[in-house]
Amino acid sequence: MIKRTVFWAALFAALPAHAQWGGEVAAGYLATSGNTSTQSLNGKLGVDYNAERWKNSFKALGVYSKDTGVTSAERYAASDQLNLKFGGDLRNYAFAAAEWEKDLFGGVRQRVSETIGYGRNVLVGPVHLLDLEIGVGARQEIEQGTREHNNDLIGRFSGLYTFKISETSQFSEGVKVEAGDSNTFMESLSELKMSIIGNLFASLSYTVRHNTDVAPGTDKTDSFTAINLSYNFGG
């Protein structure tokens, strides 16, 4: 126990003093009763660590929904990405990313991917921000109905655009595509955030997820709308 404490203390002591921690925690809940009875709960966490030449981003989320006492949606996901910045303006970066998700009602039951690649901060503000990434890697999937395992080499493309509408509101659109022999997975996330007071925000998001190859009787496209309260922390 002492050795472990010393290790973590030494690790944090070695981190650059000018680096910044920051992130967001969000949650939303909806319940109806009467002629229909539904409950839904979703939450997410994002933590970023920024230093001069590198950045680490961790994200996690969970979605759960019940309709008339029967579970109708249940999904969990986590990802971590490390960016190493280079170039005179530090707008280029090499990245390594790992992602995991489990969706008990989606087109694919479980997906794990490991990718490396190149990214660039194409637009850096103050009003418009745009990051584009391209990479390659591997993916392991479990189909929803058949529980068949698929292992692929994949190509990955992603983009994130942010429009700062005002000092208190912003709109963002994120797109990700993973293409492999057994399946091409695409995800779009649109989100509008508005400040309530201080670091407390209200957000409205719409997510569309599409798989080109799924088990028979399973829909290829899933969508999810969420209304959340979020709190931004750190630098």
PEDA-V337666 format. One record per residue. N is the residue number from 1. RES is the residue in one letter. SS is DSSP state (A for helix, B for strand, O for the rest). OMEGA is omega in whole degrees, 0 to 359 (NA if undefined). NEAR is the number of other C-alpha atoms within 8 Angstrom. Layout:
n | res | ss | omega | near
N | RES | SS | OMEGA | NEAR
N | RES | SS | OMEGA | NEAR
This chain:
n | res | ss | omega | near
1 | M | O | 180 | 4
2 | I | A | 179 | 5
3 | K | A | 180 | 6
4 | R | A | 179 | 7
5 | T | A | 178 | 8
6 | V | A | 180 | 8
7 | F | A | 181 | 8
8 | W | A | 178 | 8
9 | A | A | 179 | 8
10 | A | A | 180 | 8
11 | L | A | 181 | 8
12 | F | A | 178 | 7
13 | A | A | 182 | 6
14 | A | A | 181 | 6
15 | L | O | 181 | 7
16 | P | O | 184 | 6
17 | A | O | 183 | 4
18 | H | O | 181 | 6
19 | A | O | 184 | 10
20 | Q | B | 170 | 9
21 | W | B | 175 | 10
22 | G | B | 178 | 11
23 | G | B | 185 | 11
24 | E | B | 171 | 11
25 | V | B | 185 | 11
26 | A | B | 178 | 11
27 | A | B | 177 | 11
28 | G | B | 181 | 11
29 | Y | B | 178 | 9
30 | L | B | 178 | 8
31 | A | B | 175 | 8
32 | T | B | 177 | 8
33 | S | O | 183 | 7
34 | G | O | 179 | 5
35 | N | O | 175 | 4
36 | T | O | 180 | 7
37 | S | O | 180 | 11
38 | T | B | 175 | 13
39 | Q | B | 176 | 11
40 | S | B | 181 | 11
41 | L | B | 175 | 11
42 | N | B | 179 | 12
43 | G | B | 178 | 11
44 | K | B | 180 | 11
45 | L | B | 175 | 11
46 | G | B | 180 | 11
47 | V | B | 179 | 11
48 | D | B | 173 | 11
49 | Y | B | 185 | 11
50 | N | B | 170 | 10
51 | A | O | 185 | 10
52 | E | O | 186 | 6
53 | R | O | 177 | 8
54 | W | B | 182 | 10
55 | K | B | 175 | 12
56 | N | B | 182 | 11
57 | S | B | 176 | 11
58 | F | B | 178 | 11
59 | K | B | 176 | 11
60 | A | B | 179 | 11
61 | L | B | 176 | 11
62 | G | B | 179 | 11
63 | V | B | 179 | 12
64 | Y | B | 180 | 12
65 | S | B | 179 | 12
66 | K | B | 181 | 12
67 | D | B | 181 | 10
68 | T | O | 175 | 7
69 | G | O | 182 | 7
70 | V | B | 179 | 6
71 | T | B | 183 | 9
72 | S | B | 177 | 9
73 | A | B | 177 | 11
74 | E | B | 184 | 12
75 | R | B | 177 | 12
76 | Y | B | 181 | 11
77 | A | B | 176 | 11
78 | A | B | 179 | 11
79 | S | B | 175 | 11
80 | D | B | 181 | 11
81 | Q | B | 178 | 11
82 | L | B | 178 | 11
83 | N | B | 174 | 11
84 | L | B | 186 | 10
85 | K | B | 177 | 12
86 | F | B | 184 | 11
87 | G | O | 183 | 7
88 | G | O | 181 | 4
89 | D | O | 179 | 6
90 | L | O | 178 | 9
91 | R | O | 174 | 10
92 | N | B | 177 | 12
93 | Y | B | 169 | 12
94 | A | B | 183 | 12
95 | F | B | 170 | 12
96 | A | B | 186 | 11
97 | A | B | 174 | 11
98 | A | B | 182 | 11
99 | E | B | 177 | 12
100 | W | B | 174 | 11
101 | E | B | 176 | 11
102 | K | B | 183 | 10
103 | D | B | 186 | 12
104 | L | O | 181 | 9
105 | F | O | 183 | 10
106 | G | O | 181 | 10
107 | G | O | 178 | 15
108 | V | B | 185 | 12
109 | R | B | 181 | 14
110 | Q | B | 180 | 12
111 | R | B | 174 | 13
112 | V | B | 179 | 11
113 | S | B | 176 | 11
114 | E | B | 185 | 11
115 | T | B | 171 | 12
116 | I | B | 181 | 11
117 | G | B | 185 | 11
118 | Y | B | 177 | 11
119 | G | B | 177 | 12
120 | R | B | 171 | 10
121 | N | B | 186 | 11
122 | V | B | 176 | 9
123 | L | B | 186 | 8
124 | V | B | 173 | 8
125 | G | O | 9 | 6
126 | P | O | 183 | 6
127 | V | O | 184 | 7
128 | H | B | 176 | 11
129 | L | B | 180 | 14
130 | L | B | 175 | 12
131 | D | B | 176 | 12
132 | L | B | 181 | 12
133 | E | B | 174 | 12
134 | I | B | 183 | 11
135 | G | B | 179 | 11
136 | V | B | 179 | 11
137 | G | B | 182 | 12
138 | A | B | 180 | 11
139 | R | B | 176 | 12
140 | Q | B | 183 | 11
141 | E | B | 171 | 12
142 | I | B | 181 | 12
143 | E | B | 187 | 15
144 | Q | O | 186 | 15
145 | G | O | 187 | 7
146 | T | O | 186 | 6
147 | R | O | 178 | 8
148 | E | O | 180 | 6
149 | H | B | 177 | 8
150 | N | B | 176 | 9
151 | N | B | 186 | 8
152 | D | B | 158 | 10
153 | L | B | 188 | 10
154 | I | B | 166 | 12
155 | G | B | 185 | 11
156 | R | B | 173 | 14
157 | F | B | 176 | 11
158 | S | B | 178 | 11
159 | G | B | 177 | 11
160 | L | B | 178 | 12
161 | Y | B | 178 | 11
162 | T | B | 178 | 11
163 | F | B | 179 | 10
164 | K | B | 185 | 11
165 | I | B | 179 | 9
166 | S | B | 178 | 6
167 | E | O | 185 | 5
168 | T | O | 182 | 7
169 | S | B | 177 | 11
170 | Q | B | 177 | 12
171 | F | B | 178 | 12
172 | S | B | 178 | 11
173 | E | B | 179 | 11
174 | G | B | 180 | 11
175 | V | B | 177 | 11
176 | K | B | 178 | 11
177 | V | B | 173 | 11
178 | E | B | 184 | 11
179 | A | B | 176 | 10
180 | G | O | 182 | 10
181 | D | O | 186 | 8
182 | S | O | 184 | 7
183 | N | O | 169 | 10
184 | T | B | 183 | 12
185 | F | B | 180 | 11
186 | M | B | 179 | 11
187 | E | B | 176 | 11
188 | S | B | 179 | 11
189 | L | B | 177 | 11
190 | S | B | 184 | 11
191 | E | B | 174 | 11
192 | L | B | 180 | 11
193 | K | B | 180 | 11
194 | M | B | 182 | 10
195 | S | B | 175 | 11
196 | I | B | 175 | 8
197 | I | B | 179 | 6
198 | G | O | 180 | 5
199 | N | O | 180 | 9
200 | L | B | 184 | 11
201 | F | B | 167 | 13
202 | A | B | 182 | 12
203 | S | B | 175 | 13
204 | L | B | 183 | 11
205 | S | B | 178 | 11
206 | Y | B | 183 | 11
207 | T | B | 174 | 11
208 | V | B | 180 | 11
209 | R | B | 185 | 11
210 | H | B | 173 | 11
211 | N | B | 182 | 13
212 | T | O | 182 | 8
213 | D | O | 180 | 8
214 | V | O | 179 | 13
215 | A | O | 178 | 10
216 | P | O | 180 | 5
217 | G | O | 179 | 4
218 | T | O | 179 | 10
219 | D | O | 179 | 8
220 | K | O | 185 | 10
221 | T | B | 174 | 9
222 | D | B | 177 | 10
223 | S | B | 184 | 8
224 | F | B | 177 | 7
225 | T | B | 182 | 8
226 | A | B | 172 | 10
227 | I | B | 188 | 9
228 | N | B | 162 | 11
229 | L | B | 182 | 11
230 | S | B | 178 | 12
231 | Y | B | 177 | 10
232 | N | B | 181 | 11
233 | F | B | 176 | 8
234 | G | B | 184 | 7
235 | G | O | NA | 5
